[in-house]
């Protein structure tokens, strides 16, 4: 949206009545709006109070300064007029000071208004009625030189807002609507030297009624429904000519990767009342470009720079951007400047990467991704931001580092599309992203039948199209973004699809567009090539190997074996003692920290399986102990099945999104790591399965398979398998030598375990080892299995799970003798204020019993986990005489000044803590 007062003139500081006519550009349409200011009525009892943070705005052309923050207050507590509230000097007495991106509730939490919303049921005790009325956001900024043009760049408003500048309404809530739309307001005529004020009257949010964002069944939604301003409000400065929509499109020769062509596009706009001649020049990577253009008053023109006109845009031996694990992540700089009579008027700058993404349908109709011409199994997790949409760059970076540590290459964002910095980080770390619109609310209300979400009105269509245009323009130059899903559970109809595709085409969207995350079709794009067949609740490990339902075939856009029970440390931090007692005693009880959905409101399916397979828990510690094994085997099997089937010639697996990666709240639901970044069975099951070179057992065929996720083939390998009773007696052993495994996700079957092994009944262990030609162990994997299999009732499959009619018998694991494990640990200082603790574990038992799933937890002087932490390996199994050395890397500051220790525990290993003092020099 662009507001341009006509004719431009300096706003007088005296408050006099006048009318302004403004041009508004919304989604390419021009509108006319009358803006009126008037003398201020008397204030009603607002005493002098804490002012909004003041932002100093520079005059340099191209400057884009985010407002430093706002003062907020409920409209129910403010009786002054909008003109008063948005006038410099207004005494915001009793208002709350919040940061530049803040929901209403996030600001109140920062002020300590409510107790910890992550603990117990504190969140539901916050009165939702407080957020059923509009809230004011008020910010001040100073301008020293008002001769420059001034614009407000507004996005991230949840759900809508009237906008006022220095007493003048410059946009209405009908125009500033939708969390993802972006609006530019030319406020040059209203801004004067000194202090200026912008105020937003933000409307309540209801994701069922507004094109914003909601929490579906992920977690308990915040009572304010995230109303507020969650992206930066920018104050832009410039001269008579504005430079907008500057971007680079790339074309890579995927056959050789030896050349690439760049095309630069930009729009120049004369915002003055006189003709001007402007020169637009700059660089795109190593190439210099320049062009002069004459513009009539208020004329806008598109410019294109191609290799035909500028040969430097044709690159030889370009630095190609790759996902992590496939290569490096080089980025090029793009700089553009518009000058008028030799004086800079506006600038544009960002980075871009050179890479190619294709996502054709394979012979089975499944979506299959190729990056720079190479096939890639998408191994992803569903991303969740903080439940209060608080942006914390370090916290997000920590979660993305965990993503890489898990061996994943992609995150899926179903709605909740994060700010620019998120994609800067995914570009830098080589993590692919799959953004798209969300299900189960207004976004799909028009096409989802009787499900949640209101039908669209005429006003919703332009908001949706503008949202698509804004996100396309924002994300298109990020090499980590490889698609946009314009539907989730449902695909758009013809009208909505056309609006989305028109917006994407106008933005030069370079990536595949997917009509839905489910097996739906849209009129023009056709079939999605994805499936959304679940499961979302507990299923046994062998479920994943069947090429049906959610099993390892095709592209499963969201799937997982249901609940996740965090570590005992996290559980004690997040729920009360009484709730902990209910957790392990009563699987059928409602669990507030699972999901608001009736379907997922309890832990019944998971609890029944835990009892049926491992035996009834004897207490909370035993419950968590058994849940750790259950989550490890479930998540490992999911990723291993998809990796094994990726290279199949018939109905291969092409992608899997674990639902979910993380949670924005303290949760018992769908996560590989918890809110506090602690790691349990789910985390290490995924980390094990996604090793670059990995040996694994097939639940369906009993084959031992080696999967190679690296580009180059692996040769000279030896695979060994041993079967053991729980007391450690070996009943079977076999090896295969001279193995060669193709790269890029290829596999080799080393050997097959017999269906029946003498002396094995009930629970037993399988140890797999992979060594290289020098005898060095490069992969180890230990399974706990049963001669009594889990039996699935496929014919009774529901949308969220397949029933299990009888369970594998793993109760024999409880009979394992205690295995003594010694541990020594020391710590050394690393770069960038980090430290590394090295711990050596050894099974010192004199008998045969292995130590199963030994866990090392780095703790501080108060025995609390030091988080985040990156372990080289963890939850390892050791036979008598075996040892393993692990390393943990972390920020020194997270120790809180204490000396680190390592807490050792395991399935059949007593818990003990050993010091990890710094090494002496």
N, C-alpha and C positions, 0 to 999 in steps of 0.2 A: 504494500500500500504506500503510495507516495502522496503526501500533502504538499501542495505548492500554492501558497497565498499569491494572489494576483491583484495589483502589481506588488512586487516585493518592496517592503519598506521597513524601517526600524520601528520596533514596537516602543511606544512612549511608556515611560515608567509610571506616569499618572494613570489611575484606573478610570478610564472613560469608556462609555458605551460605544461600540462599533461593530459592524458586521463584516465578515471576511468571506470570500468565496474561494473554495479550495478544490483542486482536482485530485481525485483519489484513483490510484491504479490498483485494482484488485484482480489478480489472475488475468491480467492483460486487458481488463475492461476499464474504461474511464467513467467516473461518476462525478457529480457535483454536489457539494455539501456546503450549507451555510453554517458558519460558526459565529456565535455571539458571546460577547463578554459584557459584564455590567458591574455597577458599583457593588461593593460587598455589603451584604446585610450584616447586622451586628452579630458578633460571635456569641455563642451560648455556653458560657461557663468554662471555656477551655483556657486554663491558666498556662503560663509559660512552662514548658517541659522539655524533655530531651528531643533535640532536633534529629531529623534524618541524617545519615552520613552524607557528607558533602564530597562530591567528585570534582576534581580539577580537570577540565577538558582543554587540551591544547589546540592550537590553531593550524598546525601543519596539515597540508592537504593529504587526505587519505587516513587521517587519524580516526581510529574507532575505539573510543574509550568506554568500557563497561561502567555503568553506575556502580558505585562502591557498596550500595546497600539501600535499604528503605526503612522507614518507620511504618508500622502497620497497626491497624485498629479495626475492630468490628464496626460496621455501619450502624449497628444497634446502639453503639455507645457514642456516636458522633452525630450531632444535629446541625453542624455548620454546613453551608452550601458547598458544592463542588468547586465553585469559583474561589471561595475562601480557602478551602483545603489545599488547592493547587497554586496558591499565591506565595511567593517568597516571604519568609518571616512568620508564617503561620505557626503558632505555638502548639506543637504536637504533644501536649501534656498527657502523660499516662500512656503514650503509645509504646509499642514494642519495637526495638531496633533489631533488624534482621539483615542477613547477608544479601548479596546480589542475586542469588538463586535460592529461593526459599518458599516452600509451601507455608501456609498459615500455621499448621501444627508444628512443622519443623522449627519455626521461629519461637513458638511457645515452649517447645521442649528445650530449646537452647537457653531460654530464660528461666528454666527450672520450674515452669508452671505445673507440670505433672510429674509423678514419679516414673521411674524407668519403664518405658513402654514395652521393653523386651522381656520383662519378667512377669511370670504368672499371667493373671488376667488384667493387669493394669491398663492395657490398651482399651479394653471394652468399657472401662470405667470413665473414660474421657467423654464428656457429654457431646453427642453429635449435634444437638440443637444449636450449639454455639457457632456452627459452621453452615447453618441453613440460610444465612443472610450474607450479602456482599461484605467484603473486607476491603479497606483502603490500603493501598501501598503508595507511599509518598517519598520522593527522593529529590535532593537538591544537587545541582551542578553549577559550576562557575565557568564563565567564558570571559576571557580578557579581550578578545578581538571579535566583535560581532559582525565584522564586515565579511567574514567567511560565511559560506552557506552551512547550515546546521540541520541535521536529520536525526530522527530517532529510529533506530532499527529494533523492532519489537518481535519477539517470538517466545514460545514456551509459556503462553498464558493458559492457565487451567481454571475455569473453562472458557471465559470470555471477559472482556473488560471495556468500560468506557475510559478514554484516555484524555487527560487535561494537561495543558502546559500553560503555566503562568495565568491561570484563571480562564483559559479558553478550552472548550472541548474540541479536540482535534480528531477524535474517532469515537465511534459508538461500539457498544458490545455486539451489535449485529455485524460490524466490520472486523473487529478484533475478536475472532471466535475460533476455537480449535487449538489444541496444544501444539500442533505442528505447523500451523500457518506462520508466514513471516511477512512483516509489514514494515514499509519504510515511510516515515512521516516527515515531510519537509516542514520544519518549524522555524525556518530562517526568519520569517517576519515577526515571530513571537519572542525570539531570544534577544536579550540585551546584555550589555556588559555587566559583569558582576554575577550575582546569584540568580539562578533560574530554577523553577520547580516543575517536576512532572509527577502526576498522580494518576493512579489506576484504581478504578472501582471494580474489583475482581468479583465475578459472579460465582456462586456455589457450583460445584461440579457434581454431575451424576453421569457416570460413564454409560449408563443405559440410555441416556437422553442426549449426550454431547459427544462429539467426535474428539475425544481426549484420550484418557487411558484409565484402565481399571485393573483390578487384581484377579479377576476370574476366580479360579479355585486354588490359587497358589498359596495364599496366606490370608490371615485376617486383615481386611482393608482398614486403613486409617479412618477415623471418624470424620475427618475433613475431606475425604476423597481426593486428597492432594491438591485442593484449590490453592492457587498462588501463581507465582512467576518462577519458573524453574530453568529458564535460560537467561543469558545476559541480555539486558537492555543496553544497547550501544548508542552513544552519542557520536555521530560521524561529522567530520568537518571537511570542507572542500571548497574549490573555486567554482567558476561558472559551469564547468563541464564535469559531469559525474561519470565515473567508469564503473559499470556494473556487469554482472554475469560473466566475468572473465574466467576462462577455463581452458584446459588443454585436453584434446582427445588424442589417443595413441593408437597406432596400428603396428603390431609386432609380426614379423615373419616367424611364425611358429615352427616352420620346417627346419630352419637353420639357427634361429635366434640371433642372426648376424646383422639384422637391420631393423629399423623401426622408423615410422613416419609420425610426426607430430603435426597437429593442426590446432591453432590458437584462435579462440573466438572471444569476442567481448562486445558489449553494447556501450556506446558513448551517448550521453544525453546532455543537451544544452539546457540548463535550468534557468538561464537568464532570459531577459526580454529582448536581447539583441543578437544578431547573427555573430557567430564566432568561427574561427579556424583553429582546430586543435590538432596536435600531433600526438599520436599514440605509439609509444615505443617501449621496448624492454627486451627481456630474454626469457626463453623457455628452454631450460637446460643450457646447453652450450650455444644455442642459436640466438642471434640477434634479429629483431624485427622492428619495423617502423613504418608508419603510414600517417599521412596528413588528410584530414577530412574537414569539410566545411559544413556547418550546421546552422540552420535557421533558428530563430527564437523558439525555444521549447521543443526542438526537434530531437528525436532519438533515432540512432542508426546502429545496425549490427555490422561489425567488422569481422572478417575472417582472414587469417594468415595461413597459407598452405605451403607445402614443400615446392609446389610449382613456381610460386613467387619468391620464396625464401628457401633456397636449397639447403641452408643450414638446418632446416627442420627435418631433413632426412638424415638419420643417425646411422653410422656404421659401428658395429660392435657395441650396441647399447648395453648399459648396465640393467639387467633384467631383475625385476622384483619377484621373489619366490615366497611361498608360505614357509614357515619354520620347518626345518628338517629337510627341505628340498633345495635350499640355497640361501642366498643373502637377501637382505631387504633394502637395497639402495633406493634413495629418493632424489628426485631432481627438484630444483627450485624454479619457480615461475614468478617473474616480476614484470609489472606493466605500469606505465605512468602516462597520464594525459597531461599535456602542457598547452597553455594558451599564451601566445606571445612570449614564449620562452620561460614562462612561470608555471611551475607544477600546479595542476588543478585537482588531481586525484590520483590515487595509486591503488594497485591490487597486488597481493602477494600470497602465495601458498605453495605447497609442495605437491608433487604427483609422482606416481610410479609407472613404469612401463611393464605391463604384463597383459596376458590375454586369457579370457575366461570363456569357455564354451560349456554348455550343459545340454547336450542332445538327449533324446530318448533312445534307450537301447532297444534291442529286438523284443524285449519283454514289456516295453513301454515304461521303463523306469528311468528317472532322471540320473544322468551320469556326468560328473564334472571332470573337465580337463583344464589344467592350469598350465599355460604356456605349451600346450600340446601334449602334456603328460597326464595320464589318468590318475585320479586321486580319490581314495575312499574318504568321504567326509566323516570324520569322527568328531562329534560336537556335543556340547551341552547347552541347555536352555538357560539363557542369561536372565538374572533378576537384579534390578537395581535396588538400592536401599528403599525400604517401604515408604519412607518419607521424602524420597527423591532428593536426598541431600547429596551433593556432589563432593566427593573427597578423592582427589586425584591419586593420593598414595594408596588409599584403600582399594580403589579400582585397579591400580597397577599391581597390587599384591594378588588380587583375584585372577588377573590375567597371567601373572607368573605361575600361579597354581595351575591354570589351564594348560600351559606348556608342560609343566612338571607331570601332569596327568597323561601326557602324550596325545592330547587332543589337538586338532588343527583348526577348529571352527567353533564359534558361538552363534546361536540363533537368538535374535531379539524379536520376540512376538510383541509388537508394540513397545512401549517404554524405550523408544530409540534414544540412546544416550547423546550427550552434547559432543561438540566437535573434538574435545580432548580425548574422548574415548577412542575415536577412530584414529586420531594421531597415534595413540598407544598401540592399537592393533596393527597399524601400518608398521610401526617400529619393531614390534615383536613378531610380526609375520603370522598373526592369528586372523584367519578368515572370518568374515561376518555375514550372516544371513538376516538382514533386517526385514520387517514386514508389518502389516497391520494385524491387529489382534482379533480374537474371536469373542463371542459371547457377550457382546455389548452393542453399542450403537454402530460400530464399524461394520458389522455384518447384519444389522437389524433388518435391512431391506431384503435379504436373501436367505435368512436362516429359519424361515418358517415360524414356528411358535416358540423358538428358543429366546433366551434373554436378549434384549436390545430392541428399542422402539423402531418402527418403520421410519424411513426418511421422509422429510418434508422437502419442499422446493429449496429451502434455505440450506439444506445439508449438502447438496450436490456441489455447489461452488466451494464450500469449506473443504470437502474431501479432495477436490481437484487441486485447490491451492495448497493443501497439505502435501499432496504428492509432488507438486512442482517444487515446493520449498525443500523437501527432503531429497529429492533427486538432485537439485542444484548443490545441496550441502554435501552429499555423499559421493558424487560421481567421480571426483578426482582421487578418492582414497583407494589404493590398490587392494586393501584388505576387504573391501566390499565386493561380493561376487554375485549378488542377486538382489532382487526385491520381490517379496512375496505379497502380492496385492490382495490375497485372501489367506485365511487360515483354515478354519474348519469348513468354510464355504467359499466358493468362488464368486466374484462379482457378476452381476447381470450385464447385459449388453451396454446399457447406458453408463453404468459406473465404470465398467472396463474401458470403454472408449475415453471417458474423461481421464482415467489414470494413464492410459497409453498415450493420449495426446500430450499430457503434461510431461511424461517421460521422454517422448520424442522431442518435444520443444527444448528439453534440458540436455539433449545429446546423451541420454543415459546409455552407458557403454556395455552394460551387463545383461545377462539373461533375466527375463521377467517371468515369474512363476505365478500361475493363476490362483494356487491354493497350496496349503501345506498338507491337505488331505487329497484323497483320490477323486478330486472334482475337476470339472472342465469349465472354461469360460468360452464365449462364442468365438472370439478371434484367436486367442492363444491356444485353445484346445485343452488337452489333458495336462494335468500338473506333473505327472511322472513321479508323484510322491504318494505315500500311504500314511494314514493316521489310524492304524488299527490297534493301538495300544501295544502292550498292556500299560496300565497306570497303577496297578496294585500287584500284590505279591504273586509271582509265578516261580516255579522251580528252575534251577539252572538249565536243565535240558530243554526247556521251552524254546530257547533261542535258536536251537539247531534245526527246528522244523521249518521248512520253507512254506509257511502259511501264517496267517494272522500277522502277529508282530515279529515273527521269526526272521532269520537273517537272509532275506532276499529283498531286492529293490532298495528304495530310499525311505526309511522310516523317520518321519520328521519330528516325532516326539514319542518317547517310549522309555519305560523303566519298570523295575520290579517293586515300585511302590515306596513305602515309608522308609525313612532313614532315622535310626536311633543314634543320636550323637554320643560323644564320649561322656563318661561319668562326670568329668570336670564341667563340661558344658551343661549337662542336664541339671546339675546342682546350682548352676549359675542362672538358669532360665526358668525353672519352675519350683514351686514350693515343696516342702517335705511331704505334705499330704498328697499333692499331685504326683510326686515320685512314687509314693506307695501305690496309688491307683494304676500308675503306668505299668508296673510289672505284675500286679495282681489281677487286673481286669481288662483284657484286650477289647471287650465290647464297650467300655466306657468312652464317652465323648472326650475328645482331646482338643482343647482349644488351640493348641500349637500345631495341630495338623492342618486342617483346612476348614473353611466355612461351608464347604460343600457337604450335603448329607451323605453323598456317596463315599467321601473320604474323611468323614468326621471322626472315625474311630480307627483302631488298629486290629480289628477283628481278624481279617484274613492273614495278616502278618503274624499276629499272636498265635492263631491256630496252627500255622505252619511251624512256628518256632517250637511250640510244645510238641507237635506231632513228629517233628524230625529230630530235635535235640533233647526233648524231655522238658517237663515243667521247670521253670526257674525256681531256685530256692530263695531268692532275694533279689534286690535291685542290682547288686554287683554281678550276680550270675546272669541276670536278664541281659545286662549290657554286654557281658562276655559272650553270650550265645548270639546276640544280635550282631555283634561284630563279625563273627564267622559267617552268619547268614548273609549279611550285606556284602562281604568280601566275595563269596562264591557267586552271588547273584549278579553283581556288576561285572566281575571278571568274565563270566560266561557270556554276558550280553556283548561286550566288545570283542571277545575272542571269536564268537560265532560269526559276527559280521566281518571281521578281518579274514578269517579262514575262507569265507564264501565270496570274498571280493573278486578273486581271480577265477571263479568257476565259469565254465563255458555255458552252463545252463542256469538261468535265473540267478545271476550273481547278485550279491549285495553291493550296493553303490553308495549308501550313506546311512548314518544312524545318529540321531540326536538324543542323548540321554536326557530324560525329563525328570529333574533339571540339573543344571550345573551347581547352582547355589540358591540360597534364599536371602531375601532382603530383610528377613525377620528371624527371630529364634524359632526354629521349626523342627518338627518330627516328620517332615514331608519332602520327598523328591529333592534330594541334594547329594552331591558328592563331597562337600565339605560344609561346615556349619557357619553360622553368622559370625562367630568369633575366629574363624579360620582354623579351627581345630580339625584334625584328620583322623578318621577311623577306618573301619573295614571297607566302606564304599570307596573311599579315596584310594587306598592302597590296592584294592582289587582292580580299579581302573588303571592305576599306574603300572601294575604288573602286566595287565593285558595289552597295554599299548606300548610296551618296550619296542624300540626300533628293530631289534632282531630278537625274536621271541619263540620259545618252545611252548606248546600247549597241547592239552588233551581234549579230544572230541567226545562229548557226552553221547552222541548218537552212534558213532561208528567205532569208538574206542581207539581211533587212530591217534598217533602222536605226530603232530604237524609242526613244522617250523615256518614262520611267516616273517618275511623280510620287508620292512617298511622303508628301507634305504633305497637309493637309486641304483647303486651298483650291486651286482650279484654277490652273494656270500658263498664261499667255497671252503672245502677242507674241514667241514664241521662233523662232529660226532654227537649223536643223540643217545641218551641213556634213559631207561625207565626202570623203576623198581616199585613193587607192590609190597606193602607192609601191613601187618595187623597193628592195632593200636598200641600193643606193647613193644612194637619195634621189630618184631620177627619178620625177616624178609622172606616172601613167598614166591617172588618172581623177579627176574632181572633180564634185561636184554639191551643190546646196543646196536646202533647202525653207524657206520663210518663213511667218510668220503662224500658227505652230503653237499649238494650244490642247490642254492635257493635263488631264483630270479629276483631282481629288484622291483621297485615300484609296487610293492604289495603282493609280490609273488609268493608261492608257498611250495613246500616239498613235504611229502608224507614219508616219515622216517620208518615207522613200523606200526604194528597194530597189537594191542593188548588182547590176549585171549578172552573169550566171553566167560569162561570158568577157570579159576585158578584154585588148585587144591589147598585146603586149609584156610580159605578166606570166606568168612560168613559175617553178615552184618556190616558194620562200619570198617573201613580200611583206608589206608593212605597210599597215594601215588606220588612218587618223587620223580620229576623230570629234570635232566641236566643237559645243557648244550655247551660243548667246548669247542674251541677253535683248534687249528692244526698244531698249536704249541701246547695244548692241554689246558689252556686257561678257560675257566668257566665264564661264559658270556650270557647265559640265561639259566635261571633256575625257577621251578614252578612246582608247588606242592598242592595236591588236591585231597579232600576228604570225601569219600564216596561210600556207597552202600550196595550190597548185593540185592537189596530190596529197593526197587526203583520208585521214584515219584510217578504217579499215573495221572495223566491229564485227561479231562473230559472235554475234548475238542468240540463236540457237538453242542455243548452247553455254553460256549464262549459268549461272554458279555462284551460290551464295548471297552470295558476297562480291565478285564482279566479273563483267564480261562480257569475254571475250577480244577482243583486237584482232588481226586477221589481217594487216593491213599498216598502216604508219604514215605520217602526214603527213611531208613532207620539209621540215624547217626548217634543214637544214644550211647553206643559203645565208646564214643570219644570221652565220655565222662569217666570211664574206667581207666584212662591213661594215668600212669604213675607220674608223680611230680618229677620234672626234669630240671636239675640244677643248672643255672646259666650264670656264669661269671661275667662281669663287665668291668672294663677299665675305660676311663674317659679323660680327655684333656682338651683344652681350648687354646686356640691361637687367634690373634687379631688379624683381620683381613682388611682389604681396601674399603674406602667409602664408609667408614664407621660400622663395618660388619665384623662378625666373628664366626669362626668355624669350630664346632665341637666334634671331636673324633671319638667314637666309642667302638670298642672291640668286644664282641659277644662270643662266648664259647660254651658249648654244652659240655659240662664237666662230668656228666653222669658216667658211672662205671658199667651200667647195663646197656640195654638196647633202645630204650624209650627216647623218641625224638622230642624236642621242645617245639610245640606247634604254635605258629603265628606269634612269635615274640615281638613285642612292641617296645620301642624306645621313645620316651617322651621327654623333651627338654623342658625343664622346670626351673623356676627362680627360687629365691630363698624362702618364699612362702608356699612352695610346692604347687604353684600355679603354672600352667603351660606358658611357654614363651612363644608368642605367635605374632606374625606368621613365621614359619620355619620351612626350610627345604631340606629334606632328607634324601641322601643318595639312594637309599632303599630303606624299607621298614616292614614290620610285620613279617619277619623271616622265620623259616623253620630250620632247625639245626638238629642233626643226628649226633649221637655221642662222639666227642672228639672233633667235631666240626666247629669252625669259627668263622666269623664274618666281621668285617670292619665297615662301619657306617659313618657318614659325615652329616652334620646338620649345620646349615648356614642361616644366619639371622642377623637382624640389626642389634648392635650392642645396646642401644638405648632401650630396647624392649625388655632387657633384664631388670630395668628399674634400679640399677646400681648394685644389684646383688650378684653373687657368684653363681654360675650355672651348675646344675646337676642334671643327671639323666635318671629318669624313673623307668625301670624295666619291669614288664609284666608279660603275661602270655596265657594261652589256654591252659597249660599245665605247668606254668612257671610262676613261682611265688613273686609277689611284687616287692621290689626293693629299689632304693635310690642310691646312686653312687655320685660322688663329687666329680666335677669336671673343671678343675681349676686350670688357670692359665699355665701354659708351658713355661718353664724357667728358661731364660736365655743363656 
